[in-house]
Amino acid sequence: KKMLFAIEAVLDIAYNASSEPVQSSDISRRQEIPKRYLEQALQQLVRNDILIGIRGPRGGYLLARERRRITLGQIARVVRELENMEDETKEEVTSDLANQVLHPIWSEMQEDLMVRLDKITIEDICRHATGLNIKRASDIKIDFTI
């Protein structure tokens, strides 16, 4: 779930990009991502050069590089790193069956998934969303008339 939240956040920034940074509150509202997790994920994405964080009242987040140069695999690795930092305090005790049979199968499946995720860029997903006519934040016109 955390991986999908991180991917959704980067996709939201890419898809709704304008000249202004995208604020985390807007991402949280549009994608229905809990703010507590979102801020943590965004900061980790900044530390890993996927996003740029801009401070201040008009601050927010921008992509650190072009959409075509960010893969889902890169984002997934950031989330894995974040989860590993959280899990460092947990001691893992498992059976021989789990260690010798299940874990190798699970690791192989994760590697296969990462290979697939490395082939999909944020640009690919944005194009797909555009093809489905999904509205961008900039498409929604605000009427200030009273």
C-alpha positions in Angstrom: 0.0 0.0 0.0 2.8 2.4 0.9 4.4 1.7 -2.5 1.2 2.6 -4.3 0.9 5.8 -2.2 4.4 6.9 -3.2 3.8 6.1 -6.9 0.4 8.0 -6.8 2.1 11.0 -5.2 4.8 11.2 -7.8 2.3 10.6 -10.6 0.0 13.4 -9.1 2.9 15.8 -9.2 3.9 14.8 -12.7 0.3 14.8 -14.1 -0.8 18.0 -12.3 2.5 19.9 -12.8 2.4 23.5 -13.7 5.0 26.3 -13.1 4.0 26.1 -9.4 5.0 23.3 -7.0 2.3 20.9 -6.0 1.4 21.1 -2.3 1.2 17.9 -0.3 -2.3 18.9 1.0 -3.5 18.9 -2.6 -1.9 15.5 -3.3 -3.4 14.1 -0.1 -6.8 15.4 -1.0 -6.8 14.3 -4.7 -5.3 10.8 -4.0 -6.8 10.2 -0.6 -3.4 9.5 0.9 -3.0 9.9 4.7 -1.0 13.1 5.3 1.1 11.4 8.0 2.4 8.8 5.6 2.6 11.2 2.6 5.0 13.7 4.1 7.3 10.9 5.2 7.3 9.4 1.7 7.7 12.8 0.0 10.8 13.6 2.1 12.3 10.3 1.3 11.6 10.9 -2.4 13.4 14.3 -2.1 16.4 12.7 -0.4 16.6 10.2 -3.3 16.5 12.9 -6.0 13.1 11.9 -7.4 11.4 15.1 -6.2 12.5 18.6 -5.3 11.0 20.1 -2.1 10.4 23.8 -2.1 9.8 25.5 1.3 7.6 28.4 2.1 3.9 29.3 1.8 3.9 28.7 -2.0 6.2 25.7 -1.6 5.5 22.1 -2.5 7.1 19.5 -4.7 8.3 19.3 -8.2 9.9 16.4 -10.2 13.7 16.4 -9.8 14.0 15.3 -13.5 11.9 14.6 -16.5 8.9 12.2 -16.3 10.6 9.9 -18.8 13.6 9.5 -16.5 11.7 8.4 -13.4 10.6 4.7 -13.3 8.2 3.0 -11.0 11.2 0.8 -9.9 13.1 3.8 -8.6 10.1 4.9 -6.5 9.6 1.3 -5.3 13.2 1.2 -4.1 12.7 4.4 -2.1 9.7 2.9 -0.4 11.6 -0.3 0.3 14.4 1.7 1.9 11.9 3.6 4.0 10.3 0.3 5.1 13.7 -1.2 5.9 14.5 1.7 8.1 11.2 1.2 10.0 11.8 -2.6 10.3 15.4 -2.4 11.6 14.2 -2.8 15.2 12.1 -5.9 14.5 13.9 -9.2 15.0 12.8 -11.7 12.4 12.4 -15.3 13.7 11.2 -17.8 11.1 11.3 -21.5 10.5 13.6 -23.4 8.2 10.6 -23.9 5.8 10.1 -20.2 5.6 13.9 -19.4 5.3 14.8 -22.1 2.8 11.6 -22.4 0.7 9.3 -19.4 1.0 11.7 -16.5 1.3 13.7 -17.5 -1.8 10.5 -17.8 -3.8 9.3 -14.4 -2.5 12.7 -12.8 -3.3 12.6 -14.1 -6.8 9.0 -12.8 -7.3 10.1 -9.3 -6.0 13.1 -9.3 -8.4 10.8 -10.1 -11.3 8.4 -7.3 -10.2 11.3 -4.8 -10.0 12.4 -5.7 -13.5 8.9 -4.9 -14.8 8.6 -1.7 -12.7 12.0 -0.5 -14.1 10.5 -0.6 -17.6 7.5 1.7 -16.7 8.1 5.4 -16.5 6.0 8.2 -15.0 5.8 9.5 -18.6 4.2 6.2 -19.7 1.5 6.5 -17.0 0.8 10.2 -17.7 0.3 9.3 -21.3 -2.1 6.6 -20.4 -4.0 8.9 -18.0 -4.2 11.5 -20.8 -5.5 8.9 -23.2 -8.3 8.1 -20.7 -9.1 11.8 -20.5 -8.5 12.0 -16.8 -8.8 15.6 -15.6 -5.7 17.5 -14.5 -5.8 20.0 -11.6 -5.0 22.7 -14.2 -8.1 21.7 -16.3 -10.4 22.6 -13.4 -11.3 26.3 -13.7 -12.0 28.2 -10.5 -14.7 30.8 -10.8 -14.0 33.8 -8.5 -17.2 35.7 -9.4 -19.5 36.8 -6.7 
